[in-house]
């Protein structure tokens, strides 16, 4: 049985994917793993840009905002996974690292999109 936190995270990832799709991105991968790294979403815009997205969903900001939970170690692993994905797919275009911070509301989620969140 899934925990409430797991269910919230899954719902957040679904909402994040819908949000990006609404902005004109195509979701090309979900839960991409390479070694110990995982990228929640990989989105593509046209033929020029591939975006590696970390989705952070928190039930409240009581212990900090969602985007504050992307540690330097997580960023290193994220970059490693992105490099491997580029090699696997022979991606010729630009890449970007984004964070989507989600907090539940009575009607869904409040979503903050941090483009170029780190390098």
N, CA, C and O atoms as a GROMACS GRO file, in nm:
protein
  476
    1UNK      N    1   0.084  -0.118   0.000
    1UNK     CA    2   0.000   0.000   0.000
    1UNK      C    3   0.089   0.125   0.000
    1UNK      O    4   0.185   0.133   0.076
    2UNK      N    5   0.056   0.219  -0.085
    2UNK     CA    6   0.135   0.342  -0.097
    2UNK      C    7   0.106   0.436   0.019
    2UNK      O    8  -0.006   0.441   0.071
    3UNK      N    9   0.209   0.509   0.059
    3UNK     CA   10   0.192   0.605   0.168
    3UNK      C   11   0.127   0.733   0.114
    3UNK      O   12   0.121   0.756  -0.006
    4UNK      N   13   0.079   0.815   0.206
    4UNK     CA   14   0.018   0.943   0.167
    4UNK      C   15   0.121   1.031   0.098
    4UNK      O   16   0.088   1.101   0.002
    5UNK      N   17   0.245   1.029   0.145
    5UNK     CA   18   0.351   1.110   0.084
    5UNK      C   19   0.379   1.062  -0.059
    5UNK      O   20   0.399   1.143  -0.150
    6UNK      N   21   0.381   0.930  -0.078
    6UNK     CA   22   0.402   0.874  -0.212
    6UNK      C   23   0.288   0.914  -0.305
    6UNK      O   24   0.312   0.953  -0.419
    7UNK      N   25   0.165   0.904  -0.256
    7UNK     CA   26   0.049   0.942  -0.337
    7UNK      C   27   0.054   1.090  -0.374
    7UNK      O   28   0.023   1.127  -0.487
    8UNK      N   29   0.093   1.175  -0.278
    8UNK     CA   30   0.104   1.318  -0.305
    8UNK      C   31   0.212   1.344  -0.410
    8UNK      O   32   0.192   1.424  -0.501
    9UNK      N   33   0.324   1.276  -0.397
    9UNK     CA   34   0.432   1.292  -0.494
    9UNK      C   35   0.391   1.250  -0.634
    9UNK      O   36   0.422   1.317  -0.732
   10UNK      N   37   0.320   1.138  -0.642
   10UNK     CA   38   0.272   1.090  -0.773
   10UNK      C   39   0.173   1.189  -0.834
   10UNK      O   40   0.182   1.220  -0.953
   11UNK      N   41   0.081   1.237  -0.754
   11UNK     CA   42  -0.017   1.336  -0.802
   11UNK      C   43   0.054   1.463  -0.846
   11UNK      O   44   0.016   1.525  -0.946
   12UNK      N   45   0.158   1.502  -0.772
   12UNK     CA   46   0.235   1.620  -0.808
   12UNK      C   47   0.306   1.604  -0.942
   12UNK      O   48   0.308   1.696  -1.023
   13UNK      N   49   0.363   1.486  -0.965
   13UNK     CA   50   0.430   1.461  -1.093
   13UNK      C   51   0.332   1.463  -1.209
   13UNK      O   52   0.362   1.514  -1.316
   14UNK      N   53   0.212   1.409  -1.186
   14UNK     CA   54   0.109   1.412  -1.291
   14UNK      C   55   0.070   1.556  -1.321
   14UNK      O   56   0.057   1.595  -1.437
   15UNK      N   57   0.050   1.636  -1.216
   15UNK     CA   58   0.014   1.777  -1.234
   15UNK      C   59   0.126   1.854  -1.303
   15UNK      O   60   0.100   1.940  -1.387
   16UNK      N   61   0.250   1.823  -1.268
   16UNK     CA   62   0.365   1.890  -1.330
   16UNK      C   63   0.372   1.858  -1.479
   16UNK      O   64   0.398   1.947  -1.560
   17UNK      N   65   0.350   1.732  -1.514
   17UNK     CA   66   0.352   1.693  -1.655
   17UNK      C   67   0.241   1.765  -1.732
   17UNK      O   68   0.264   1.813  -1.844
   18UNK      N   69   0.123   1.773  -1.674
   18UNK     CA   70   0.012   1.844  -1.739
   18UNK      C   71   0.043   1.992  -1.754
   18UNK      O   72   0.010   2.053  -1.856
   19UNK      N   73   0.106   2.050  -1.653
   19UNK     CA   74   0.145   2.191  -1.657
   19UNK      C   75   0.241   2.217  -1.773
   19UNK      O   76   0.222   2.310  -1.850
   20UNK      N   77   0.344   2.134  -1.784
   20UNK     CA   78   0.442   2.151  -1.891
   20UNK      C   79   0.380   2.129  -2.029
   20UNK      O   80   0.410   2.202  -2.123
   21UNK      N   81   0.295   2.030  -2.040
   21UNK     CA   82   0.225   2.004  -2.166
   21UNK      C   83   0.143   2.126  -2.206
   21UNK      O   84   0.138   2.163  -2.324
   22UNK      N   85   0.079   2.187  -2.108
   22UNK     CA   86   0.001   2.308  -2.134
   22UNK      C   87   0.085   2.425  -2.181
   22UNK      O   88   0.034   2.516  -2.246
   23UNK      N   89   0.214   2.423  -2.148
   23UNK     CA   90   0.306   2.528  -2.193
   23UNK      C   91   0.369   2.496  -2.329
   23UNK      O   92   0.451   2.573  -2.379
   24UNK      N   93   0.330   2.383  -2.387
   24UNK     CA   94   0.382   2.348  -2.519
   24UNK      C   95   0.496   2.249  -2.521
   24UNK      O   96   0.553   2.223  -2.627
   25UNK      N   97   0.530   2.192  -2.407
   25UNK     CA   98   0.634   2.091  -2.400
   25UNK      C   99   0.575   1.953  -2.430
   25UNK      O  100   0.455   1.931  -2.411
   26UNK      N  101   0.660   1.863  -2.476
   26UNK     CA  102   0.624   1.723  -2.492
   26UNK      C  103   0.701   1.645  -2.387
   26UNK      O  104   0.823   1.659  -2.377
   27UNK      N  105   0.633   1.564  -2.308
   27UNK     CA  106   0.700   1.480  -2.208
   27UNK      C  107   0.758   1.359  -2.282
   27UNK      O  108   0.684   1.280  -2.340
   28UNK      N  109   0.890   1.345  -2.278
   28UNK     CA  110   0.955   1.235  -2.350
   28UNK      C  111   0.999   1.123  -2.258
   28UNK      O  112   1.027   1.012  -2.303
   29UNK      N  113   1.006   1.150  -2.127
   29UNK     CA  114   1.042   1.045  -2.032
   29UNK      C  115   0.993   1.084  -1.893
   29UNK      O  116   0.988   1.201  -1.857
   30UNK      N  117   0.958   0.981  -1.816
   30UNK     CA  118   0.918   0.998  -1.676
   30UNK      C  119   0.999   0.900  -1.592
   30UNK      O  120   1.016   0.784  -1.629
   31UNK      N  121   1.049   0.947  -1.480
   31UNK     CA  122   1.123   0.859  -1.390
   31UNK      C  123   1.247   0.799  -1.453
   31UNK      O  124   1.278   0.682  -1.429
   32UNK      N  125   1.318   0.876  -1.534
   32UNK     CA  126   1.439   0.826  -1.598
   32UNK      C  127   1.547   0.802  -1.493
   32UNK      O  128   1.576   0.889  -1.411
   33UNK      N  129   1.605   0.683  -1.497
   33UNK     CA  130   1.708   0.646  -1.400
   33UNK      C  131   1.840   0.615  -1.468
   33UNK      O  132   1.845   0.554  -1.575
   34UNK      N  133   1.946   0.659  -1.402
   34UNK     CA  134   2.081   0.623  -1.442
   34UNK      C  135   2.161   0.607  -1.313
   34UNK      O  136   2.180   0.703  -1.238
   35UNK      N  137   2.208   0.487  -1.291
   35UNK     CA  138   2.278   0.453  -1.166
   35UNK      C  139   2.192   0.495  -1.047
   35UNK      O  140   2.080   0.445  -1.031
   36UNK      N  141   2.243   0.586  -0.963
   36UNK     CA  142   2.167   0.626  -0.843
   36UNK      C  143   2.087   0.754  -0.866
   36UNK      O  144   2.028   0.808  -0.773
   37UNK      N  145   2.085   0.800  -0.989
   37UNK     CA  146   2.018   0.926  -1.021
   37UNK      C  147   1.881   0.900  -1.084
   37UNK      O  148   1.861   0.801  -1.154
   38UNK      N  149   1.788   0.990  -1.056
   38UNK     CA  150   1.657   0.984  -1.120
   38UNK      C  151   1.614   1.124  -1.159
   38UNK      O  152   1.628   1.219  -1.082
   39UNK      N  153   1.561   1.134  -1.280
   39UNK     CA  154   1.502   1.259  -1.329
   39UNK      C  155   1.352   1.235  -1.336
   39UNK      O  156   1.307   1.142  -1.403
   40UNK      N  157   1.276   1.319  -1.267
   40UNK     CA  158   1.131   1.299  -1.262
   40UNK      C  159   1.067   1.309  -1.400
   40UNK      O  160   0.992   1.220  -1.440
   41UNK      N  161   1.097   1.417  -1.471
   41UNK     CA  162   1.040   1.438  -1.605
   41UNK      C  163   1.148   1.490  -1.699
   41UNK      O  164   1.234   1.568  -1.660
   42UNK      N  165   1.141   1.444  -1.823
   42UNK     CA  166   1.223   1.501  -1.928
   42UNK      C  167   1.125   1.552  -2.032
   42UNK      O  168   1.043   1.477  -2.086
   43UNK      N  169   1.135   1.682  -2.060
   43UNK     CA  170   1.041   1.746  -2.152
   43UNK      C  171   1.118   1.807  -2.268
   43UNK      O  172   1.232   1.853  -2.253
   44UNK      N  173   1.055   1.808  -2.382
   44UNK     CA  174   1.118   1.863  -2.501
   44UNK      C  175   1.031   1.975  -2.557
   44UNK      O  176   0.908   1.964  -2.561
   45UNK      N  177   1.096   2.081  -2.599
   45UNK     CA  178   1.026   2.190  -2.668
   45UNK      C  179   1.088   2.202  -2.806
   45UNK      O  180   1.203   2.243  -2.821
   46UNK      N  181   1.010   2.167  -2.906
   46UNK     CA  182   1.059   2.170  -3.043
   46UNK      C  183   1.176   2.076  -3.061
   46UNK      O  184   1.185   1.973  -2.995
   47UNK      N  185   1.264   2.112  -3.152
   47UNK     CA  186   1.382   2.030  -3.177
   47UNK      C  187   1.507   2.090  -3.116
   47UNK      O  188   1.618   2.040  -3.136
   48UNK      N  189   1.489   2.198  -3.039
   48UNK     CA  190   1.605   2.271  -2.990
   48UNK      C  191   1.635   2.252  -2.842
   48UNK      O  192   1.750   2.265  -2.801
   49UNK      N  193   1.532   2.221  -2.760
   49UNK     CA  194   1.552   2.227  -2.615
   49UNK      C  195   1.499   2.102  -2.545
   49UNK      O  196   1.386   2.058  -2.568
   50UNK      N  197   1.583   2.046  -2.460
   50UNK     CA  198   1.547   1.934  -2.375
   50UNK      C  199   1.558   1.983  -2.231
   50UNK      O  200   1.661   2.038  -2.191
   51UNK      N  201   1.452   1.963  -2.153
   51UNK     CA  202   1.448   2.014  -2.016
   51UNK      C  203   1.439   1.897  -1.919
   51UNK      O  204   1.349   1.813  -1.928
   52UNK      N  205   1.533   1.892  -1.826
   52UNK     CA  206   1.535   1.791  -1.720
   52UNK      C  207   1.471   1.855  -1.598
   52UNK      O  208   1.517   1.957  -1.548
   53UNK      N  209   1.362   1.792  -1.551
   53UNK     CA  210   1.278   1.856  -1.451
   53UNK      C  211   1.277   1.776  -1.320
   53UNK      O  212   1.249   1.656  -1.318
   54UNK      N  213   1.307   1.845  -1.212
   54UNK     CA  214   1.292   1.791  -1.077
   54UNK      C  215   1.160   1.843  -1.023
   54UNK      O  216   1.138   1.964  -1.017
   55UNK      N  217   1.072   1.752  -0.986
   55UNK     CA  218   0.942   1.789  -0.931
   55UNK      C  219   0.948   1.772  -0.780
   55UNK      O  220   0.980   1.664  -0.731
   56UNK      N  221   0.919   1.878  -0.708
   56UNK     CA  222   0.917   1.874  -0.562
   56UNK      C  223   0.778   1.911  -0.514
   56UNK      O  224   0.731   2.023  -0.537
   57UNK      N  225   0.714   1.818  -0.448
   57UNK     CA  226   0.580   1.840  -0.395
   57UNK      C  227   0.586   1.828  -0.244
   57UNK      O  228   0.641   1.731  -0.191
   58UNK      N  229   0.532   1.926  -0.175
   58UNK     CA  230   0.527   1.925  -0.028
   58UNK      C  231   0.386   1.957   0.016
   58UNK      O  232   0.318   2.039  -0.046
   59UNK      N  233   0.343   1.893   0.122
   59UNK     CA  234   0.207   1.915   0.171
   59UNK      C  235   0.192   2.052   0.236
   59UNK      O  236   0.082   2.106   0.242
   60UNK      N  237   0.303   2.109   0.284
   60UNK     CA  238   0.300   2.244   0.340
   60UNK      C  239   0.441   2.301   0.338
   60UNK      O  240   0.538   2.228   0.315
   61UNK      N  241   0.452   2.430   0.363
   61UNK     CA  242   0.583   2.496   0.368
   61UNK      C  243   0.634   2.504   0.511
   61UNK      O  244   0.727   2.580   0.540
   62UNK      N  245   0.574   2.428   0.600
   62UNK     CA  246   0.610   2.434   0.742
   62UNK      C  247   0.758   2.409   0.765
   62UNK      O  248   0.820   2.473   0.850
   63UNK      N  249   0.816   2.317   0.689
   63UNK     CA  250   0.958   2.284   0.708
   63UNK      C  251   1.044   2.336   0.593
   63UNK      O  252   1.158   2.292   0.576
   64UNK      N  253   0.991   2.426   0.514
   64UNK     CA  254   1.064   2.482   0.402
   64UNK      C  255   0.986   2.468   0.273
   64UNK      O  256   0.891   2.389   0.264
   65UNK      N  257   1.026   2.544   0.175
   65UNK     CA  258   0.959   2.541   0.046
   65UNK      C  259   1.011   2.424  -0.037
   65UNK      O  260   1.126   2.384  -0.021
   66UNK      N  261   0.928   2.369  -0.125
   66UNK     CA  262   0.968   2.251  -0.202
   66UNK      C  263   1.100   2.266  -0.275
   66UNK      O  264   1.182   2.175  -0.274
   67UNK      N  265   1.122   2.381  -0.338
   67UNK     CA  266   1.243   2.401  -0.417
   67UNK      C  267   1.370   2.402  -0.332
   67UNK      O  268   1.479   2.385  -0.385
   68UNK      N  269   1.356   2.422  -0.200
   68UNK     CA  270   1.472   2.422  -0.112
   68UNK      C  271   1.525   2.282  -0.083
   68UNK      O  272   1.631   2.266  -0.024
   69UNK      N  273   1.451   2.180  -0.125
   69UNK     CA  274   1.490   2.043  -0.096
   69UNK      C  275   1.572   1.978  -0.208
   69UNK      O  276   1.594   1.857  -0.206
   70UNK      N  277   1.616   2.056  -0.304
   70UNK     CA  278   1.703   2.004  -0.409
   70UNK      C  279   1.846   2.034  -0.366
   70UNK      O  280   1.898   2.144  -0.387
   71UNK      N  281   1.909   1.934  -0.306
   71UNK     CA  282   2.043   1.950  -0.250
   71UNK      C  283   2.150   1.952  -0.360
   71UNK      O  284   2.122   1.918  -0.475
   72UNK      N  285   2.270   1.991  -0.323
   72UNK     CA  286   2.380   1.991  -0.419
   72UNK      C  287   2.408   1.849  -0.467
   72UNK      O  288   2.437   1.829  -0.585
   73UNK      N  289   2.399   1.751  -0.379
   73UNK     CA  290   2.420   1.611  -0.420
   73UNK      C  291   2.315   1.570  -0.522
   73UNK      O  292   2.348   1.504  -0.621
   74UNK      N  293   2.191   1.608  -0.499
   74UNK     CA  294   2.084   1.577  -0.593
   74UNK      C  295   2.112   1.642  -0.728
   74UNK      O  296   2.088   1.582  -0.833
   75UNK      N  297   2.162   1.764  -0.726
   75UNK     CA  298   2.194   1.834  -0.850
   75UNK      C  299   2.306   1.763  -0.926
   75UNK      O  300   2.301   1.752  -1.049
   76UNK      N  301   2.406   1.714  -0.854
   76UNK     CA  302   2.515   1.640  -0.917
   76UNK      C  303   2.463   1.514  -0.984
   76UNK      O  304   2.497   1.485  -1.099
   77UNK      N  305   2.380   1.439  -0.914
   77UNK     CA  306   2.323   1.318  -0.970
   77UNK      C  307   2.234   1.350  -1.090
   77UNK      O  308   2.233   1.277  -1.190
   78UNK      N  309   2.160   1.458  -1.079
   78UNK     CA  310   2.072   1.502  -1.186
   78UNK      C  311   2.153   1.531  -1.313
   78UNK      O  312   2.115   1.489  -1.422
   79UNK      N  313   2.264   1.602  -1.297
   79UNK     CA  314   2.350   1.633  -1.412
   79UNK      C  315   2.407   1.505  -1.473
   79UNK      O  316   2.414   1.493  -1.595
   80UNK      N  317   2.446   1.410  -1.389
   80UNK     CA  318   2.499   1.282  -1.437
   80UNK      C  319   2.394   1.210  -1.521
   80UNK      O  320   2.425   1.160  -1.629
   81UNK      N  321   2.272   1.204  -1.472
   81UNK     CA  322   2.164   1.138  -1.547
   81UNK      C  323   2.138   1.210  -1.678
   81UNK      O  324   2.115   1.146  -1.781
   82UNK      N  325   2.141   1.342  -1.675
   82UNK     CA  326   2.117   1.421  -1.797
   82UNK      C  327   2.225   1.393  -1.901
   82UNK      O  328   2.196   1.377  -2.020
   83UNK      N  329   2.350   1.388  -1.857
   83UNK     CA  330   2.460   1.360  -1.950
   83UNK      C  331   2.441   1.223  -2.014
   83UNK      O  332   2.461   1.207  -2.134
   84UNK      N  333   2.403   1.124  -1.933
   84UNK     CA  334   2.383   0.990  -1.986
   84UNK      C  335   2.266   0.986  -2.084
   84UNK      O  336   2.274   0.922  -2.188
   85UNK      N  337   2.157   1.054  -2.051
   85UNK     CA  338   2.041   1.057  -2.140
   85UNK      C  339   2.079   1.119  -2.275
   85UNK      O  340   2.038   1.071  -2.380
   86UNK      N  341   2.158   1.226  -2.271
   86UNK     CA  342   2.203   1.289  -2.395
   86UNK      C  343   2.285   1.192  -2.480
   86UNK      O  344   2.270   1.188  -2.602
   87UNK      N  345   2.371   1.114  -2.415
   87UNK     CA  346   2.451   1.015  -2.488
   87UNK      C  347   2.363   0.905  -2.545
   87UNK      O  348   2.380   0.865  -2.660
   88UNK      N  349   2.269   0.855  -2.464
   88UNK     CA  350   2.180   0.747  -2.509
   88UNK      C  351   2.097   0.788  -2.630
   88UNK      O  352   2.075   0.709  -2.722
   89UNK      N  353   2.052   0.912  -2.630
   89UNK     CA  354   1.960   0.958  -2.735
   89UNK      C  355   2.029   1.039  -2.844
   89UNK      O  356   1.965   1.080  -2.941
   90UNK      N  357   2.159   1.062  -2.828
   90UNK     CA  358   2.235   1.143  -2.923
   90UNK      C  359   2.170   1.280  -2.941
   90UNK      O  360   2.154   1.327  -3.054
   91UNK      N  361   2.133   1.342  -2.829
   91UNK     CA  362   2.064   1.471  -2.832
   91UNK      C  363   2.159   1.581  -2.879
   91UNK      O  364   2.263   1.602  -2.816
   92UNK      N  365   2.126   1.651  -2.989
   92UNK     CA  366   2.215   1.754  -3.043
   92UNK      C  367   2.186   1.896  -2.993
   92UNK      O  368   2.267   1.986  -3.015
   93UNK      N  369   2.073   1.915  -2.928
   93UNK     CA  370   2.030   2.051  -2.893
   93UNK      C  371   2.074   2.095  -2.755
   93UNK      O  372   2.157   2.032  -2.690
   94UNK      N  373   2.015   2.205  -2.712
   94UNK     CA  374   2.043   2.262  -2.581
   94UNK      C  375   1.968   2.186  -2.472
   94UNK      O  376   1.869   2.118  -2.498
   95UNK      N  377   2.018   2.199  -2.349
   95UNK     CA  378   1.949   2.140  -2.234
   95UNK      C  379   1.932   2.248  -2.127
   95UNK      O  380   2.000   2.351  -2.127
   96UNK      N  381   1.840   2.219  -2.037
   96UNK     CA  382   1.814   2.311  -1.925
   96UNK      C  383   1.768   2.227  -1.807
   96UNK      O  384   1.708   2.121  -1.824
   97UNK      N  385   1.797   2.276  -1.686
   97UNK     CA  386   1.752   2.210  -1.564
   97UNK      C  387   1.650   2.299  -1.495
   97UNK      O  388   1.679   2.413  -1.460
   98UNK      N  389   1.530   2.246  -1.476
   98UNK     CA  390   1.421   2.320  -1.412
   98UNK      C  391   1.376   2.250  -1.286
   98UNK      O  392   1.394   2.129  -1.269
   99UNK      N  393   1.317   2.327  -1.197
   99UNK     CA  394   1.249   2.272  -1.079
   99UNK      C  395   1.105   2.318  -1.086
   99UNK      O  396   1.076   2.435  -1.111
  100UNK      N  397   1.015   2.225  -1.063
  100UNK     CA  398   0.874   2.258  -1.046
  100UNK      C  399   0.840   2.231  -0.900
  100UNK      O  400   0.849   2.117  -0.854
  101UNK      N  401   0.802   2.335  -0.828
  101UNK     CA  402   0.767   2.324  -0.687
  101UNK      C  403   0.615   2.328  -0.676
  101UNK      O  404   0.551   2.423  -0.720
  102UNK      N  405   0.559   2.223  -0.617
  102UNK     CA  406   0.414   2.212  -0.607
  102UNK      C  407   0.369   2.206  -0.462
  102UNK      O  408   0.432   2.142  -0.378
  103UNK      N  409   0.260   2.274  -0.436
  103UNK     CA  410   0.195   2.270  -0.305
  103UNK      C  411   0.046   2.250  -0.330
  103UNK      O  412  -0.012   2.319  -0.414
  104UNK      N  413  -0.016   2.156  -0.258
  104UNK     CA  414  -0.158   2.130  -0.282
  104UNK      C  415  -0.246   2.248  -0.240
  104UNK      O  416  -0.218   2.318  -0.142
  105UNK      N  417  -0.353   2.267  -0.316
  105UNK     CA  418  -0.455   2.366  -0.283
  105UNK      C  419  -0.590   2.294  -0.282
  105UNK      O  420  -0.596   2.174  -0.308
  106UNK      N  421  -0.694   2.366  -0.253
  106UNK     CA  422  -0.827   2.303  -0.250
  106UNK      C  423  -0.873   2.260  -0.389
  106UNK      O  424  -0.963   2.176  -0.402
  107UNK      N  425  -0.812   2.316  -0.494
  107UNK     CA  426  -0.855   2.283  -0.630
  107UNK      C  427  -0.749   2.209  -0.712
  107UNK      O  428  -0.770   2.186  -0.830
  108UNK      N  429  -0.638   2.173  -0.652
  108UNK     CA  430  -0.531   2.105  -0.724
  108UNK      C  431  -0.396   2.136  -0.664
  108UNK      O  432  -0.368   2.098  -0.551
  109UNK      N  433  -0.313   2.204  -0.740
  109UNK     CA  434  -0.179   2.238  -0.694
  109UNK      C  435  -0.143   2.381  -0.733
  109UNK      O  436  -0.182   2.430  -0.840
  110UNK      N  437  -0.069   2.446  -0.646
  110UNK     CA  438  -0.003   2.571  -0.681
  110UNK      C  439   0.133   2.530  -0.736
  110UNK      O  440   0.207   2.456  -0.670
  111UNK      N  441   0.166   2.576  -0.856
  111UNK     CA  442   0.289   2.535  -0.922
  111UNK      C  443   0.378   2.656  -0.947
  111UNK      O  444   0.335   2.756  -1.005
  112UNK      N  445   0.502   2.645  -0.902
  112UNK     CA  446   0.603   2.746  -0.931
  112UNK      C  447   0.707   2.681  -1.021
  112UNK      O  448   0.758   2.573  -0.991
  113UNK      N  449   0.738   2.747  -1.131
  113UNK     CA  450   0.831   2.693  -1.230
  113UNK      C  451   0.961   2.773  -1.225
  113UNK      O  452   0.963   2.892  -1.255
  114UNK      N  453   1.067   2.708  -1.186
  114UNK     CA  454   1.200   2.770  -1.180
  114UNK      C  455   1.281   2.722  -1.301
  114UNK      O  456   1.338   2.613  -1.299
  115UNK      N  457   1.285   2.804  -1.404
  115UNK     CA  458   1.362   2.770  -1.524
  115UNK      C  459   1.510   2.798  -1.498
  115UNK      O  460   1.545   2.890  -1.425
  116UNK      N  461   1.596   2.716  -1.560
  116UNK     CA  462   1.741   2.731  -1.540
  116UNK      C  463   1.774   2.737  -1.392
  116UNK      O  464   1.850   2.823  -1.348
  117UNK      N  465   1.718   2.645  -1.316
  117UNK     CA  466   1.733   2.646  -1.170
  117UNK      C  467   1.876   2.620  -1.126
  117UNK      O  468   1.919   2.668  -1.020
  118UNK      N  469   1.950   2.545  -1.204
  118UNK     CA  470   2.091   2.517  -1.172
  118UNK      C  471   2.160   2.469  -1.298
  118UNK      O  472   2.097   2.444  -1.401
  119UNK      N  473   2.294   2.456  -1.288
  119UNK     CA  474   2.375   2.414  -1.403
  119UNK      C  475   2.452   2.290  -1.370
  119UNK      O  476   2.526   2.239  -1.454
   0.00000   0.00000   0.00000
